[in-house]
Amino acid sequence: MSGLEIPTWDPETALLIGTILVEAIVLYVGYAGLERLVAPHLMRLLIGGDGSGQ
């Protein structure tokens, strides 16, 4: 039957998928940290407030 076979993983493909996943996690965490550092200063610069939205 078609579709019931167990796929075999090429080690290079598995390594590529793992690398892309790790890169995505690092970028997500990195941009979140950067936003925490830069956002308050940028909000003060742009709107003259403290960035709390009030």
C-alpha positions in Angstrom: 0.0 0.0 0.0 1.1 3.4 -0.8 1.9 5.8 2.2 2.5 3.1 4.8 6.2 2.7 4.3 8.5 3.9 7.0 10.6 6.7 5.5 14.4 6.4 5.8 16.2 9.5 6.9 19.3 10.7 5.2 21.8 11.8 7.9 22.6 15.0 5.9 18.9 15.9 5.7 18.4 15.3 9.4 21.4 17.5 10.2 20.1 20.2 7.9 16.7 20.1 9.6 18.3 20.2 13.0 20.5 23.1 12.1 17.6 25.1 10.7 15.6 24.4 13.9 18.4 25.5 16.2 19.0 28.6 14.1 15.3 29.5 14.4 15.3 29.1 18.2 18.5 31.2 18.5 17.1 34.0 16.4 13.8 33.9 18.3 15.5 34.2 21.6 18.0 36.7 20.3 15.4 39.1 18.9 13.3 38.9 22.0 16.4 39.9 24.1 17.2 42.7 21.7 13.6 44.0 21.8 13.8 44.1 25.6 17.0 46.1 25.5 16.1 48.5 22.6 12.3 48.9 22.8 12.1 51.2 25.9 14.8 53.6 24.5 13.2 53.6 21.1 9.7 54.3 22.5 11.1 57.2 24.5 12.8 58.6 21.4 9.8 58.2 19.2 6.9 59.2 21.4 8.6 60.8 24.3 7.0 58.4 26.8 8.2 55.6 28.9 6.8 52.9 26.6 4.2 51.7 29.1 1.4 52.8 26.8 -0.3 55.1 29.3 
